[in-house]
Amino acid sequence: MPIQLSKEMRKIAIQAPSGIATALEEKLRSKYEVKVEVIPDNPKAVCQILARKNRKWITICSFASDENIKDIITMFDVNFHLRK
């Protein structure tokens, strides 16, 4: 039986450079309401995925702009289920 998410926890925000943000949005939009915030492609930039919980945005995971998309999704899934 699939886990039911509260309506609020279904909202996530991706803060990343354009290419990564687009790839993550495509992977996550089937399960979540995704908001994308494109940041400049800078090696020192902190990329992150946030979720709404109790009317506040909380960071689910942070990652480097050169990290593998599959690894980012795995990290997001694990951290998301721990913070529910």
Residue pairs with C-beta under 8 A, 6 or more apart in sequence:
3 81
5 84
8 52
8 53
8 54
8 55
9 51
9 52
9 53
9 84
10 31
10 32
10 33
11 32
11 33
11 35
11 51
11 52
12 28
12 32
12 33
12 34
12 35
12 49
12 50
12 51
12 52
12 60
13 34
13 35
13 36
13 37
13 49
13 50
13 51
13 57
14 21
14 24
14 25
14 28
14 34
14 35
14 36
14 37
14 48
14 49
15 21
15 37
15 39
15 46
15 47
15 48
15 49
15 50
16 24
16 38
16 39
16 47
16 48
16 63
16 65
17 38
17 39
17 40
17 41
17 42
17 45
17 47
17 65
18 38
18 41
19 41
20 47
20 65
20 69
20 72
21 36
21 37
21 38
22 36
23 69
24 34
24 49
24 69
24 72
24 73
25 34
25 36
27 69
27 73
28 34
28 73
28 76
39 45
39 47
41 65
42 65
43 64
43 65
43 66
45 65
46 62
47 62
47 63
47 64
47 65
47 67
48 59
48 60
48 61
48 62
48 63
49 59
49 60
49 61
49 72
49 76
50 57
50 58
50 59
50 60
51 57
51 58
51 60
51 80
51 83
52 58
53 83
58 83
60 76
60 79
60 80
60 83
61 72
61 75
61 76
61 79
63 71
63 72
63 75
